[in-house]
């Protein structure tokens, strides 16, 4: 399903249904929703107990009759009904009143590159059930490149690596279109599991469900940060609480294997590029976007492997929804994209 820029300018809202966070951009206002894509459901009654940040905090802390669920996985809506209910509850009263005044509501949504027709249809049905009369789909890679401020409309190469929670997408764009791209099932969740397994095997320590996230902030984007940090968890043998001193370099070595998959994807995309576009990238470099752009060691490994400059976008997690917002606001030149997927 293709959407022209003229169609996108008629949209009222832009929605980024991510596996980690859901973001909504309202035309003329900006980003109005930025919450985790999480819901807490009471299994006895089927009612929603909480959504977004509140539901995310409940992970691992609920009684048996309450389940914390994620209706979106791998960039695809896996539970349409639950995703619709989540969207409705994330909207505040002011936004709902604004949407009620627009009876013919058009929405723009992003989908991963190369997604199956079933995945695209699920995204359309989710927003249609939410109230949209028409849904325009855009490749998340194109939206991310625009959201990063890259000159995608120019006849020269731009390379973006979109690091999500479940997948990583790599693309080279020119003249507003994707020249070549690759999607791999490696994201922040895979990195988190690698860290959890490292602490379990090396320190016999079991981390709480949200115990990995502080490590990302402590160790920074790559080489900056402390050499070690104190981590609290549960002893695997005794079940008692204890803490261990974790070496930052050991954590980087533990996540090196999944990061190699990202490097292989970047190599594959560059190999399929025309030489002229690769030459452009030697000067322009690679831009990292998405919530996983600050993963420890990713930036330095990409630079060492490709010998190209590697930049992390400003506020990388919101690049996709900002790009969608620029499209519906008409801030993208018409010549940039005759059609986008």
Secondary structure as UniProt FT lines:
FT   HELIX           5..9
FT   STRAND          13..17
FT   STRAND          21..26
FT   TURN            27..29
FT   STRAND          30..36
FT   STRAND          39..42
FT   TURN            43..45
FT   STRAND          48..51
FT   HELIX           52..57
FT   TURN            58..60
FT   TURN            64..65
FT   STRAND          66..69
FT   STRAND          72..73
FT   TURN            74..75
FT   STRAND          76..77
FT   HELIX           80..90
FT   HELIX           93..100
FT   STRAND          106..111
FT   TURN            113..114
FT   HELIX           117..130
FT   STRAND          134..139
FT   HELIX           140..147
FT   TURN            148..149
FT   TURN            152..153
FT   STRAND          158..163
FT   STRAND          168..174
FT   TURN            175..176
FT   STRAND          177..184
FT   HELIX           188..203
FT   STRAND          205..206
FT   TURN            209..210
FT   HELIX           213..219
FT   STRAND          228..235
FT   TURN            236..238
FT   STRAND          241..247
FT   HELIX           248..254
FT   HELIX           256..271
FT   HELIX           275..284
FT   STRAND          286..289
FT   TURN            291..294
FT   TURN            296..297
FT   HELIX           298..306
FT   STRAND          310..312
FT   TURN            314..315
FT   HELIX           316..318
FT   HELIX           319..328
FT   TURN            329..330
FT   HELIX           334..336
//
